[in-house]
Amino acid sequence: MYKRQQHLLPRSQLTDEVQVTRDIVALHATNATAPYLSLWARVPGFQPGMLADALYEQRSLARVLCMRTTLHVVPGDEVPIFLRAYGDQMDRSVPAEHQVDLLLVRAGLCQEEEAEALQEKLQSQVLEVLVEAGPSTVREISQSVPVLKAKVQHSVGKPYEGEFSVGSRLIPSMCVQGLLIRARPRGSWRSNLYEYAALSDWLPDADLEPGAPEDVRTWLVRRYLAAFGPATFEDIRWWTGFSKGMTEDALLPLTRELVEVAIEGLGEGYLMMTEDAQRLDGDAAPDSPYVSFLPALDPCIMGYRDRRRFLAPEHNAKVFDRAGNAMPSVWVNGQVVGAWGQRKNGEVVHGLFEEVNQEELTLLKAD
């Protein structure tokens, strides 16, 4: 059933890139090209300009740090919900020595007791610049707020020692706080060099007070199970990045909405929304084979801690790195059968580690 919810079955594909994103909760965007390729696999006739329009003109989609402290594309009206669900967690994930207030001290800009006040002052100045100039890069903002150019040394004495500017840390931290948001990239659609905008200006209709953190975490788990269920408790923890206690607390209000099911060959303990389980009988497998080329970090392959439902355990290391990040994968009939890549000339090449029949091989060559 997760294949239908992920819009990878031929009959479940949609032409609305915003609705597809909403249905699968979010698109991984750590790699600038990933959300484009994820939509290409799900939206017939998809072109890069369709996502660019949704992100920068309509602003019905937006980029935000959320699950597992990684960048995702989410529906624009849901940005404050993701920020509320992960705000405290983001703060805790930053090592003490990289907290912005301490960086200001390390850069020689103030004493420790003055750091909080200086951080607030710099944030106000950044917002003033963006109100006046509109979306701008860190470098452009720093031209108007020169203090942001101050450098901080890191990893001193190690082979990879270097330095970074105060602005390169302060401005992304303002995104986590819900003050700023990543806007349009500079250069091509493949670029990771972003402009930043005031969140209240970029998404003026968004509700910036969406509810208590525990309530929005329950909302997020419900959305996850609707898109990825059936899933285990550990799958939920993996995808959300929540602690065990936070996951238990988020699930508790959903008790009456959930049912526990078994997956043949994998056992029991899988959770689904009850209404989804009731529709299972109508989810017959397609009569014809279908294939997908999914990008690295595609939502479908990143949605589960236990990947046995679509990947033989002996092939796990061929698709996932030690941190659990997936490389570009080749799918046939809902199973991962290989990996793919792209040569410098743009040619797409793939290798298979599972056998496929001639009809499936023909589809792979055509795709």
Residue frames as qw, qx, qy, qz and C-alpha x, y, z in Angstrom:
[[0.000, 0.883, 0.469, 0.000, 0.00, 0.00, 0.00],
 [0.342, -0.712, 0.069, 0.610, 2.88, 2.38, 0.67],
 [0.391, 0.037, 0.558, 0.731, 3.62, 2.37, -3.06],
 [0.057, 0.732, 0.575, 0.361, 0.21, 3.92, -3.82],
 [0.318, -0.889, -0.225, 0.241, 0.65, 6.48, -1.06],
 [0.456, -0.510, 0.301, 0.664, 4.03, 7.38, -2.47],
 [0.514, 0.754, 0.029, -0.408, 2.57, 7.99, -5.95],
 [0.136, -0.508, 0.764, 0.374, 4.96, 5.54, -7.59],
 [0.495, 0.304, 0.812, 0.051, 2.32, 3.19, -8.99],
 [0.133, 0.164, 0.529, 0.822, 1.38, 4.25, -12.53],
 [0.207, -0.640, -0.642, -0.368, -2.28, 4.60, -11.58],
 [0.438, -0.743, -0.382, 0.331, -1.48, 6.69, -8.49],
 [0.438, -0.035, 0.098, 0.893, 0.63, 9.36, -10.16],
 [0.072, 0.867, 0.411, -0.272, -0.63, 12.96, -10.13],
 [0.489, 0.570, 0.169, 0.639, 0.10, 16.05, -12.20],
 [0.256, -0.907, -0.010, -0.334, 0.04, 18.35, -9.15],
 [0.590, 0.315, -0.540, 0.511, 3.53, 18.59, -7.66],
 [0.220, -0.443, 0.413, -0.765, 2.28, 20.38, -4.54],
 [0.852, -0.226, 0.041, -0.471, -0.31, 17.70, -3.75],
 [0.878, 0.168, -0.419, 0.162, 2.25, 14.95, -4.33],
 [0.286, 0.409, -0.544, 0.675, 4.62, 16.65, -1.88],
 [0.505, -0.372, 0.288, -0.724, 1.83, 17.04, 0.66],
 [0.933, -0.080, -0.176, -0.304, 0.82, 13.38, 0.31],
 [0.853, 0.084, -0.383, 0.344, 4.34, 12.11, 1.01],
 [0.532, -0.760, -0.214, 0.305, 4.82, 14.77, 3.73],
 [0.121, -0.891, 0.288, 0.329, 8.13, 16.18, 2.46],
 [0.837, 0.503, -0.102, 0.190, 10.87, 15.87, -0.14],
 [0.713, -0.441, 0.101, 0.535, 14.51, 15.49, 0.88],
 [0.383, 0.907, 0.054, 0.169, 16.41, 18.57, -0.29],
 [0.595, -0.645, 0.279, 0.391, 19.91, 18.26, 1.19],
 [0.421, -0.022, 0.601, 0.679, 21.02, 17.69, -2.39],
 [0.246, 0.404, 0.000, -0.881, 19.61, 20.53, -4.50],
 [0.380, 0.158, -0.662, -0.626, 18.54, 18.20, -7.33],
 [0.013, 0.088, 0.978, -0.191, 16.84, 15.55, -5.15],
 [0.373, 0.437, 0.545, -0.610, 13.36, 17.14, -4.86],
 [0.459, 0.502, -0.335, -0.652, 13.26, 17.69, -8.62],
 [0.307, 0.229, -0.896, -0.225, 14.11, 14.06, -9.33],
 [0.156, 0.185, 0.879, -0.410, 11.68, 12.77, -6.69],
 [0.479, 0.514, 0.272, -0.658, 8.87, 14.67, -8.42],
 [0.377, 0.451, -0.619, -0.521, 10.07, 13.57, -11.86],
 [0.095, 0.061, -0.994, -0.007, 9.50, 9.96, -10.72],
 [0.121, 0.399, 0.809, -0.414, 5.94, 10.73, -9.58],
 [0.312, 0.691, 0.227, -0.612, 4.53, 13.51, -11.76],
 [0.651, 0.383, 0.541, 0.370, 3.99, 12.72, -15.46],
 [0.366, 0.769, 0.224, 0.474, 5.47, 15.42, -17.67],
 [0.471, -0.816, -0.096, 0.322, 7.31, 17.05, -14.78],
 [0.535, 0.621, -0.067, 0.569, 9.70, 19.89, -15.67],
 [0.493, -0.139, -0.414, 0.752, 12.11, 21.71, -13.29],
 [0.060, -0.288, -0.059, -0.954, 10.21, 24.95, -13.81],
 [0.579, -0.517, -0.501, -0.383, 7.14, 23.45, -12.14],
 [0.676, -0.461, -0.418, 0.396, 8.93, 23.06, -8.81],
 [0.347, 0.035, -0.074, 0.934, 10.70, 26.39, -9.19],
 [0.252, -0.465, -0.308, -0.791, 7.33, 28.09, -9.70],
 [0.672, -0.566, -0.462, -0.122, 5.87, 26.41, -6.61],
 [0.673, -0.308, -0.308, 0.598, 8.92, 27.34, -4.51],
 [0.352, -0.176, -0.014, 0.919, 9.60, 30.91, -5.59],
 [0.162, -0.229, -0.343, -0.897, 6.53, 32.35, -7.32],
 [0.610, -0.473, -0.464, -0.435, 3.47, 30.67, -5.81],
 [0.035, -0.440, 0.682, -0.583, 5.39, 29.79, -2.62],
 [0.862, -0.208, -0.104, -0.451, 3.09, 26.82, -2.13],
 [0.931, -0.104, -0.215, 0.276, 6.25, 24.85, -1.29],
 [0.062, -0.909, 0.335, -0.239, 9.27, 25.91, 0.77],
 [0.696, 0.228, -0.590, 0.340, 12.56, 24.59, 2.15],
 [0.495, -0.715, 0.237, -0.433, 12.95, 24.02, 5.88],
 [0.235, 0.330, -0.870, 0.282, 15.20, 22.06, 8.24],
 [0.757, -0.297, 0.091, -0.574, 13.14, 19.38, 9.93],
 [0.985, -0.147, 0.019, -0.093, 13.33, 15.56, 10.06],
 [0.891, -0.135, 0.050, 0.431, 16.72, 14.36, 11.33],
 [0.241, -0.777, 0.121, 0.568, 18.04, 17.94, 11.11],
 [0.414, 0.025, 0.631, 0.656, 18.06, 17.81, 7.31],
 [0.232, 0.329, -0.121, -0.907, 16.70, 20.14, 4.66],
 [0.301, 0.377, 0.872, 0.088, 13.32, 19.22, 3.15],
 [0.205, -0.124, -0.331, -0.912, 10.79, 20.76, 0.78],
 [0.038, 0.399, 0.847, -0.351, 7.39, 20.97, 2.49],
 [0.047, 0.749, 0.552, 0.363, 4.04, 22.65, 1.74],
 [0.186, 0.430, -0.145, 0.871, 4.36, 26.36, 2.38],
 [0.518, -0.581, -0.078, -0.623, 1.37, 26.56, 4.68],
 [0.903, -0.370, -0.219, 0.020, 2.90, 23.82, 6.87],
 [0.502, 0.502, -0.401, 0.579, 6.32, 25.43, 7.37],
 [0.278, -0.592, 0.389, -0.649, 5.49, 26.79, 10.86],
 [0.923, -0.271, 0.035, -0.273, 4.27, 23.35, 11.94],
 [0.885, 0.204, -0.261, 0.328, 7.57, 21.72, 11.02],
 [0.219, 0.582, -0.381, 0.684, 9.48, 24.53, 12.73],
 [0.578, -0.525, 0.257, -0.570, 7.45, 24.08, 15.91],
 [0.987, -0.106, -0.084, -0.088, 7.89, 20.30, 15.84],
 [0.870, 0.152, -0.153, 0.444, 11.68, 20.54, 15.54],
 [0.053, 0.892, -0.158, 0.421, 12.72, 23.88, 17.03],
 [0.609, -0.690, 0.361, -0.152, 13.84, 22.58, 20.43],
 [0.944, -0.009, 0.267, 0.196, 15.44, 19.53, 18.84],
 [0.594, 0.688, -0.040, 0.415, 17.46, 21.70, 16.45],
 [0.179, -0.875, 0.307, -0.330, 18.83, 23.74, 19.34],
 [0.781, -0.472, 0.406, -0.051, 19.93, 20.59, 21.18],
 [0.917, 0.276, 0.181, 0.223, 21.58, 19.16, 18.06],
 [0.375, 0.825, -0.217, 0.362, 24.04, 22.07, 17.79],
 [0.733, -0.122, -0.406, 0.532, 27.25, 21.38, 19.79],
 [0.344, -0.837, -0.256, 0.340, 27.78, 23.90, 22.59],
 [0.430, -0.417, 0.257, 0.758, 30.90, 25.31, 20.94],
 [0.177, 0.232, 0.602, 0.743, 28.87, 26.10, 17.79],
 [0.038, -0.791, -0.580, 0.191, 26.03, 27.94, 19.52],
 [0.339, 0.748, 0.179, 0.542, 25.80, 31.38, 17.92],
 [0.337, -0.929, 0.034, -0.149, 26.21, 33.31, 21.16],
 [0.752, -0.487, 0.298, 0.328, 29.46, 31.48, 21.95],
 [0.680, 0.373, 0.308, 0.551, 30.70, 32.01, 18.39],
 [0.071, 0.932, 0.082, 0.345, 30.30, 35.73, 18.90],
 [0.564, -0.784, 0.249, 0.076, 32.60, 35.47, 21.93],
 [0.815, -0.106, 0.390, 0.415, 35.12, 33.30, 20.06],
 [0.514, 0.643, 0.268, 0.501, 35.18, 35.84, 17.23],
 [0.415, -0.142, -0.217, 0.872, 36.19, 38.52, 19.75],
 [0.074, -0.540, -0.399, -0.737, 33.02, 40.55, 19.24],
 [0.501, -0.640, 0.015, -0.583, 31.86, 40.61, 22.86],
 [0.120, -0.317, 0.833, -0.438, 32.19, 39.17, 26.33],
 [0.156, -0.201, -0.965, -0.066, 30.17, 36.11, 27.29],
 [0.048, 0.516, 0.650, -0.556, 27.67, 38.12, 29.34],
 [0.239, 0.527, -0.085, -0.811, 27.06, 40.38, 26.32],
 [0.102, -0.078, 0.869, 0.478, 26.58, 37.60, 23.75],
 [0.183, 0.533, 0.824, -0.062, 22.83, 37.17, 24.00],
 [0.134, 0.813, 0.211, -0.526, 22.14, 40.87, 23.60],
 [0.005, -0.531, 0.545, 0.649, 24.53, 41.11, 20.64],
 [0.182, 0.143, 0.925, 0.300, 22.90, 38.13, 18.95],
 [0.189, 0.713, 0.637, -0.222, 19.48, 39.75, 19.26],
 [0.058, 0.775, -0.100, -0.621, 20.86, 43.03, 17.91],
 [0.085, -0.315, 0.753, 0.572, 22.41, 41.29, 14.88],
 [0.215, 0.390, 0.889, 0.104, 19.19, 39.41, 14.19],
 [0.172, 0.812, 0.379, -0.409, 17.26, 42.69, 14.18],
 [0.007, 0.667, -0.388, -0.636, 19.79, 44.22, 11.80],
 [0.183, -0.024, 0.892, 0.412, 19.53, 41.24, 9.44],
 [0.217, 0.616, 0.753, -0.078, 15.74, 41.54, 9.37],
 [0.096, 0.823, 0.078, -0.555, 16.01, 45.28, 8.69],
 [0.092, -0.430, 0.653, 0.617, 18.33, 44.61, 5.74],
 [0.170, 0.208, 0.921, 0.283, 15.96, 42.04, 4.24],
 [0.189, 0.751, 0.547, -0.318, 12.94, 44.31, 4.64],
 [0.075, 0.794, -0.167, -0.579, 14.83, 47.01, 2.77],
 [0.062, 0.508, -0.709, -0.485, 16.67, 44.94, 0.15],
 [0.883, 0.166, -0.142, -0.416, 14.50, 41.86, -0.23],
 [0.980, -0.131, 0.125, 0.089, 15.87, 38.29, -0.40],
 [0.200, 0.852, -0.477, 0.080, 19.68, 38.31, -0.16],
 [0.846, 0.116, -0.467, 0.229, 22.60, 35.94, 0.25],
 [0.697, -0.597, -0.163, 0.362, 24.74, 35.75, 3.40],
 [0.550, 0.025, 0.126, 0.825, 27.48, 37.66, 1.57],
 [0.019, 0.585, 0.314, 0.748, 25.08, 40.45, 0.57],
 [0.537, -0.778, -0.300, -0.126, 23.60, 40.74, 4.06],
 [0.729, -0.402, -0.085, 0.548, 27.11, 40.89, 5.49],
 [0.370, 0.376, 0.159, 0.835, 27.89, 43.90, 3.29],
 [0.272, -0.697, -0.177, -0.640, 25.23, 45.81, 5.22],
 [0.725, -0.661, 0.104, -0.161, 26.04, 44.21, 8.60],
 [0.459, 0.663, -0.568, 0.162, 29.86, 44.04, 8.52],
 [0.460, -0.495, 0.649, -0.350, 30.09, 42.35, 11.93],
 [0.937, 0.109, 0.237, -0.231, 28.82, 39.20, 10.24],
 [0.681, 0.622, -0.377, 0.083, 32.10, 38.98, 8.32],
 [0.320, -0.678, 0.617, -0.240, 34.04, 38.26, 11.53],
 [0.702, 0.259, -0.655, -0.105, 35.82, 34.91, 11.33],
 [0.740, -0.477, 0.387, -0.275, 35.85, 31.99, 13.75],
 [0.237, 0.480, -0.841, -0.082, 38.61, 29.37, 13.63],
 [0.906, -0.151, 0.152, -0.364, 37.67, 25.71, 13.80],
 [0.991, 0.045, 0.023, 0.128, 39.52, 22.40, 14.21],
 [0.079, 0.901, -0.421, 0.076, 42.75, 24.25, 15.00],
 [0.311, -0.558, 0.769, -0.013, 45.78, 21.98, 14.73],
 [0.726, 0.163, 0.666, -0.052, 43.99, 19.36, 12.69],
 [0.372, 0.011, 0.646, 0.666, 44.52, 18.65, 8.97],
 [0.066, 0.608, 0.656, 0.443, 41.07, 20.05, 8.19],
 [0.198, -0.585, -0.357, 0.701, 41.33, 23.23, 10.26],
 [0.200, 0.470, 0.453, 0.731, 39.78, 26.33, 8.77],
 [0.028, 0.253, 0.362, -0.897, 37.49, 29.24, 9.46],
 [0.036, 0.598, 0.718, 0.354, 33.94, 30.38, 8.86],
 [0.037, -0.351, 0.027, -0.935, 32.13, 33.69, 9.17],
 [0.184, 0.174, 0.670, -0.698, 29.73, 34.58, 11.96],
 [0.534, 0.273, -0.082, -0.796, 27.08, 35.30, 9.32],
 [0.507, 0.171, -0.779, -0.328, 27.31, 31.79, 7.90],
 [0.253, -0.179, -0.899, 0.308, 26.09, 30.48, 11.27],
 [0.164, 0.263, 0.425, -0.851, 23.83, 33.28, 12.47],
 [0.470, 0.202, -0.274, -0.815, 21.63, 33.46, 9.38],
 [0.521, -0.056, -0.815, -0.247, 20.84, 29.70, 9.11],
 [0.174, -0.203, -0.799, 0.538, 20.13, 29.71, 12.86],
 [0.304, 0.218, 0.174, -0.911, 17.50, 32.37, 12.22],
 [0.550, 0.036, -0.619, -0.560, 15.81, 29.94, 9.83],
 [0.399, -0.157, -0.880, 0.206, 15.58, 27.37, 12.64],
 [0.014, -0.275, -0.545, 0.792, 14.00, 30.02, 14.87],
 [0.227, 0.673, 0.701, 0.074, 11.38, 30.80, 12.25],
 [0.050, -0.765, -0.030, 0.641, 12.69, 34.30, 11.56],
 [0.217, 0.573, -0.529, -0.587, 14.10, 33.61, 8.10],
 [0.864, 0.219, 0.442, -0.101, 13.58, 31.09, 5.32],
 [0.394, -0.215, 0.641, 0.623, 15.69, 29.88, 2.42],
 [0.515, 0.660, 0.128, -0.533, 14.42, 31.56, -0.73],
 [0.802, 0.594, -0.045, -0.051, 15.63, 31.31, -4.33],
 [0.775, -0.292, 0.268, 0.492, 19.09, 29.87, -5.06],
 [0.145, 0.822, -0.308, -0.457, 21.61, 31.90, -6.99],
 [0.034, -0.368, 0.845, 0.386, 22.62, 30.35, -10.29],
 [0.470, -0.019, -0.734, -0.490, 20.89, 27.30, -11.73],
 [0.786, -0.371, -0.094, -0.485, 18.22, 25.11, -10.15],
 [0.873, -0.009, -0.427, 0.235, 21.06, 22.78, -9.07],
 [0.234, 0.545, -0.400, 0.699, 22.66, 25.44, -6.86],
 [0.589, -0.506, -0.576, 0.256, 22.91, 25.27, -3.05],
 [0.254, -0.031, -0.183, 0.949, 23.74, 28.98, -2.72],
 [0.090, -0.699, -0.703, -0.094, 20.50, 30.41, -1.33],
 [0.089, -0.469, 0.053, -0.877, 19.07, 33.81, -0.79],
 [0.211, -0.350, -0.797, 0.445, 17.34, 34.32, 2.56],
 [0.217, -0.500, -0.286, -0.788, 14.09, 36.15, 3.25],
 [0.296, -0.143, 0.570, -0.753, 12.09, 37.13, 6.32],
 [0.036, 0.233, 0.971, 0.031, 9.63, 34.28, 6.91],
 [0.192, 0.607, 0.552, -0.538, 6.78, 36.69, 7.64],
 [0.279, 0.605, -0.246, -0.704, 7.36, 38.39, 4.27],
 [0.121, 0.241, -0.873, -0.405, 7.95, 35.23, 2.23],
 [0.274, -0.343, -0.886, -0.152, 4.88, 33.41, 3.63],
 [0.161, -0.229, 0.218, -0.935, 2.63, 36.22, 4.88],
 [0.714, -0.244, -0.220, -0.619, -0.43, 33.96, 5.24],
 [0.632, 0.020, -0.751, 0.191, 1.30, 31.26, 7.27],
 [0.640, -0.716, -0.111, -0.254, 0.14, 30.76, 10.86],
 [0.376, 0.561, -0.586, 0.448, 3.31, 31.42, 12.83],
 [0.347, -0.308, 0.672, -0.577, 1.72, 30.08, 16.05],
 [0.602, 0.056, -0.646, -0.467, 0.58, 26.62, 14.91],
 [0.861, -0.389, -0.203, -0.258, 0.23, 24.91, 18.31],
 [0.579, -0.671, 0.460, -0.057, 2.16, 23.25, 21.11],
 [0.162, 0.550, -0.795, -0.198, 5.22, 21.14, 20.13],
 [0.334, -0.031, 0.928, -0.160, 3.65, 17.92, 21.43],
 [0.609, 0.528, 0.414, -0.423, 0.50, 18.52, 19.36],
 [0.505, 0.719, -0.328, -0.348, 2.37, 19.17, 16.12],
 [0.051, -0.415, 0.906, 0.070, 4.55, 16.10, 16.71],
 [0.518, 0.238, 0.782, -0.254, 1.38, 14.01, 16.90],
 [0.567, 0.707, 0.058, -0.419, 0.20, 15.69, 13.69],
 [0.245, 0.669, -0.649, -0.266, 3.49, 14.77, 12.02],
 [0.263, -0.166, 0.949, -0.053, 3.36, 11.11, 13.11],
 [0.601, 0.465, 0.545, -0.355, -0.19, 10.87, 11.81],
 [0.493, 0.757, -0.220, -0.368, 0.95, 12.29, 8.48],
 [0.004, 0.523, -0.841, -0.142, 3.88, 9.87, 8.37],
 [0.421, 0.059, 0.893, -0.148, 1.70, 6.81, 8.98],
 [0.609, 0.620, 0.306, -0.390, -0.81, 7.95, 6.37],
 [0.443, 0.767, -0.382, -0.264, 2.01, 8.24, 3.82],
 [0.238, 0.532, -0.812, 0.034, 4.31, 5.38, 4.85],
 [0.594, -0.185, 0.663, -0.417, 2.21, 2.93, 6.88],
 [0.810, -0.572, -0.128, -0.011, 2.30, 0.14, 7.75],
 [0.374, 0.635, -0.472, 0.484, 5.41, 1.02, 9.76],
 [0.702, -0.326, -0.541, 0.330, 7.00, -0.01, 13.04],
 [0.399, -0.893, -0.109, 0.179, 7.72, 2.12, 16.08],
 [0.589, -0.416, 0.311, 0.619, 11.41, 2.12, 15.09],
 [0.398, 0.461, 0.496, 0.618, 10.51, 3.22, 11.55],
 [0.107, -0.928, -0.305, -0.186, 8.66, 6.19, 13.02],
 [0.536, -0.751, 0.097, 0.373, 11.62, 7.08, 15.23],
 [0.608, -0.046, 0.427, 0.668, 14.04, 6.80, 12.31],
 [0.276, 0.617, 0.471, 0.567, 12.01, 8.97, 9.96],
 [0.217, -0.934, -0.224, -0.171, 11.06, 11.66, 12.47],
 [0.439, 0.434, -0.438, 0.654, 14.35, 11.68, 14.37],
 [0.533, -0.655, 0.074, -0.530, 12.33, 11.87, 17.60],
 [0.068, -0.372, 0.847, -0.374, 13.55, 10.28, 20.82],
 [0.256, -0.218, -0.941, -0.030, 11.82, 7.16, 22.14],
 [0.021, -0.457, -0.633, 0.625, 9.87, 9.21, 24.68],
 [0.244, 0.383, -0.111, -0.884, 8.82, 11.84, 22.14],
 [0.336, 0.039, -0.781, -0.525, 7.64, 9.11, 19.76],
 [0.191, -0.338, -0.897, 0.209, 5.62, 7.40, 22.49],
 [0.072, 0.484, 0.397, -0.777, 4.03, 10.70, 23.48],
 [0.279, 0.295, -0.376, -0.833, 3.20, 11.53, 19.85],
 [0.313, -0.071, -0.886, -0.335, 1.56, 8.13, 19.30],
 [0.013, 0.240, 0.819, -0.521, -0.55, 8.13, 22.46],
 [0.392, 0.395, 0.229, -0.799, -3.30, 10.50, 21.16],
 [0.477, 0.325, -0.564, -0.591, -3.53, 8.37, 17.99],
 [0.261, -0.114, 0.940, -0.189, -4.35, 5.11, 19.79],
 [0.561, 0.419, 0.597, -0.392, -7.96, 4.98, 18.59],
 [0.525, 0.715, -0.166, -0.431, -6.98, 5.87, 15.02],
 [0.178, 0.570, -0.787, -0.152, -4.42, 3.08, 14.62],
 [0.971, -0.043, 0.091, -0.218, -4.49, -0.65, 14.02],
 [0.308, -0.577, 0.736, 0.175, -1.65, -3.14, 14.30],
 [0.880, 0.395, -0.071, -0.256, -1.10, -5.41, 11.29],
 [0.702, -0.325, 0.555, 0.306, 1.34, -8.08, 10.14],
 [0.465, 0.688, -0.397, -0.391, 3.34, -8.11, 6.90],
 [0.993, 0.095, 0.060, -0.021, 3.84, -11.47, 5.30],
 [0.811, 0.324, -0.201, 0.444, 7.42, -12.62, 5.74],
 [0.211, 0.538, -0.320, 0.751, 8.26, -9.77, 8.14],
 [0.318, -0.260, -0.778, 0.475, 6.01, -10.48, 11.11],
 [0.208, -0.814, -0.537, -0.072, 3.75, -8.38, 13.33],
 [0.429, -0.567, -0.196, 0.675, 4.00, -5.02, 15.05],
 [0.229, 0.184, 0.369, 0.882, 3.28, -2.75, 12.08],
 [0.102, 0.567, 0.488, -0.656, 1.06, 0.29, 12.64],
 [0.119, 0.330, 0.581, 0.735, -1.42, 1.73, 10.16],
 [0.353, 0.053, 0.161, -0.920, -4.16, 4.29, 10.20],
 [0.468, 0.225, 0.810, -0.271, -7.37, 2.29, 10.58],
 [0.572, 0.661, 0.152, -0.461, -9.00, 3.93, 7.58],
 [0.293, 0.631, -0.645, -0.317, -6.02, 2.96, 5.41],
 [0.216, -0.158, 0.961, -0.066, -6.14, -0.65, 6.61],
 [0.556, 0.417, 0.595, -0.405, -9.80, -0.82, 5.66],
 [0.545, 0.715, -0.148, -0.413, -8.90, 0.12, 2.08],
 [0.276, -0.484, 0.793, 0.247, -6.28, -2.59, 1.68],
 [0.624, 0.261, 0.737, -0.016, -8.67, -5.01, -0.05],
 [0.526, 0.812, 0.218, -0.127, -9.04, -2.53, -2.91],
 [0.019, -0.842, 0.474, 0.259, -5.30, -2.18, -3.43],
 [0.946, 0.176, 0.256, 0.094, -4.66, -4.89, -5.98],
 [0.478, -0.434, 0.454, 0.613, -1.18, -5.15, -7.49],
 [0.400, 0.625, -0.263, -0.616, -0.81, -3.71, -11.02],
 [0.925, 0.271, 0.255, -0.073, -1.28, -6.15, -13.90],
 [0.701, 0.623, -0.127, 0.322, 1.80, -4.84, -15.70],
 [0.705, -0.253, -0.189, 0.635, 5.35, -4.31, -14.39],
 [0.054, 0.974, 0.064, 0.211, 6.44, -0.80, -13.45],
 [0.735, 0.009, -0.180, 0.654, 9.85, 0.74, -12.82],
 [0.144, -0.986, -0.062, -0.055, 11.24, 3.83, -11.09],
 [0.628, 0.260, -0.266, 0.683, 14.61, 5.55, -10.94],
 [0.404, -0.883, -0.236, -0.034, 14.62, 7.28, -7.54],
 [0.297, 0.762, -0.344, 0.460, 17.26, 9.82, -6.51],
 [0.436, 0.047, -0.666, 0.603, 19.53, 9.67, -3.48],
 [0.023, 0.138, 0.561, -0.816, 17.53, 10.31, -0.30],
 [0.374, -0.287, -0.528, -0.706, 14.17, 9.84, -2.02],
 [0.511, -0.328, 0.349, -0.714, 11.35, 9.91, 0.58],
 [0.920, -0.032, -0.212, -0.329, 10.19, 6.37, -0.24],
 [0.801, 0.169, -0.496, 0.291, 13.51, 4.67, 0.42],
 [0.188, 0.339, -0.512, 0.766, 14.32, 6.93, 3.40],
 [0.558, -0.435, -0.076, -0.703, 11.00, 6.30, 5.10],
 [0.930, -0.296, -0.148, -0.162, 11.89, 3.10, 6.97],
 [0.327, -0.700, 0.630, -0.078, 14.52, 1.94, 9.43],
 [0.603, -0.054, 0.793, 0.064, 13.88, -1.68, 8.37],
 [0.362, 0.513, -0.378, -0.680, 14.17, -1.87, 4.56],
 [0.301, -0.074, 0.944, 0.116, 13.47, -5.60, 4.14],
 [0.539, 0.552, 0.519, -0.367, 10.07, -4.90, 2.59],
 [0.588, 0.794, 0.006, -0.158, 11.78, -3.59, -0.54],
 [0.329, 0.749, -0.569, 0.084, 15.47, -4.53, -0.28],
 [0.932, -0.098, -0.326, 0.123, 17.15, -7.88, 0.40],
 [0.550, -0.815, 0.126, 0.130, 19.41, -7.50, 3.48],
 [0.786, -0.134, 0.306, 0.521, 22.48, -8.74, 1.61],
 [0.435, 0.552, 0.293, 0.649, 22.22, -5.72, -0.71],
 [0.271, -0.905, -0.291, 0.152, 21.79, -3.09, 2.02],
 [0.475, -0.593, 0.199, 0.620, 25.40, -1.87, 1.87],
 [0.416, 0.219, 0.557, 0.684, 25.10, -1.42, -1.90],
 [0.017, -0.731, -0.489, -0.475, 22.36, 1.16, -1.45],
 [0.407, -0.895, -0.116, -0.145, 22.87, 2.74, 2.01],
 [0.362, 0.559, -0.520, 0.535, 25.93, 4.29, 3.65],
 [0.417, -0.113, -0.763, 0.482, 26.76, 3.80, 7.34],
 [0.126, 0.091, 0.342, -0.927, 24.60, 6.77, 8.34],
 [0.356, 0.460, 0.783, -0.220, 21.56, 5.24, 6.60],
 [0.302, 0.646, -0.100, -0.694, 21.58, 7.61, 3.62],
 [0.769, 0.321, 0.550, 0.058, 20.41, 6.08, 0.34],
 [0.170, -0.326, 0.535, 0.761, 22.11, 6.41, -3.03],
 [0.561, 0.296, -0.247, -0.732, 20.14, 6.63, -6.31],
 [0.437, -0.043, 0.888, -0.136, 18.18, 3.39, -6.63],
 [0.387, 0.086, -0.654, -0.645, 16.47, 1.36, -9.36],
 [0.495, 0.062, 0.673, -0.546, 13.06, -0.08, -8.52],
 [0.372, 0.001, -0.749, -0.548, 11.03, -2.76, -10.28],
 [0.603, -0.418, -0.599, -0.320, 7.53, -3.58, -9.01],
 [0.541, -0.774, 0.018, -0.329, 8.18, -1.93, -5.67],
 [0.883, -0.363, 0.091, 0.285, 11.51, -3.63, -5.01],
 [0.006, -0.876, 0.418, 0.238, 15.03, -2.19, -5.17],
 [0.956, 0.198, 0.182, 0.121, 16.93, -4.15, -7.81],
 [0.711, 0.259, 0.060, 0.651, 19.92, -1.92, -8.50],
 [0.252, -0.736, -0.092, 0.622, 21.53, 1.50, -8.43],
 [0.545, 0.693, 0.296, 0.367, 22.03, 4.24, -11.00],
 [0.376, -0.597, 0.042, 0.707, 24.23, 7.22, -11.66],
 [0.468, 0.868, 0.161, -0.047, 24.97, 9.87, -14.26],
 [0.724, 0.056, 0.155, 0.670, 28.11, 10.37, -16.32],
 [0.199, -0.473, -0.003, 0.858, 29.61, 13.81, -16.92],
 [0.040, -0.028, -0.572, -0.819, 28.00, 13.93, -20.36],
 [0.539, -0.016, 0.136, -0.831, 24.56, 13.49, -18.78],
 [0.634, 0.044, -0.708, -0.309, 24.11, 9.83, -19.71],
 [0.681, -0.397, 0.378, -0.486, 22.23, 7.82, -17.07],
 [0.526, 0.260, -0.810, -0.028, 23.72, 4.40, -16.35],
 [0.720, -0.420, 0.270, -0.482, 22.54, 1.70, -13.99],
 [0.293, 0.286, -0.910, 0.060, 23.65, -1.64, -12.57],
 [0.795, -0.302, -0.167, -0.499, 21.39, -4.42, -11.28],
 [0.032, -0.375, 0.876, -0.302, 22.03, -6.77, -8.36],
 [0.584, 0.179, 0.693, -0.383, 18.69, -8.59, -8.70],
 [0.208, 0.112, 0.819, 0.523, 17.46, -10.49, -11.74],
 [0.450, 0.451, 0.211, -0.742, 14.66, -8.99, -13.83],
 [0.659, 0.345, 0.656, 0.129, 12.76, -10.47, -16.76],
 [0.396, 0.191, 0.463, 0.770, 12.97, -9.26, -20.34],
 [0.041, -0.798, -0.478, -0.364, 9.82, -7.11, -20.15],
 [0.449, -0.850, -0.127, 0.245, 11.13, -5.36, -17.03],
 [0.580, -0.283, 0.290, 0.707, 14.55, -4.90, -18.58],
 [0.277, 0.502, 0.499, 0.650, 12.96, -3.29, -21.62],
 [0.224, -0.907, -0.330, -0.137, 11.11, -0.85, -19.35],
 [0.576, -0.660, 0.053, 0.480, 14.33, 0.02, -17.54],
 [0.499, 0.015, 0.408, 0.765, 16.11, 0.78, -20.80],
 [0.092, 0.675, 0.501, 0.534, 13.20, 2.91, -21.98],
 [0.375, -0.874, -0.296, 0.092, 12.90, 4.84, -18.73]]
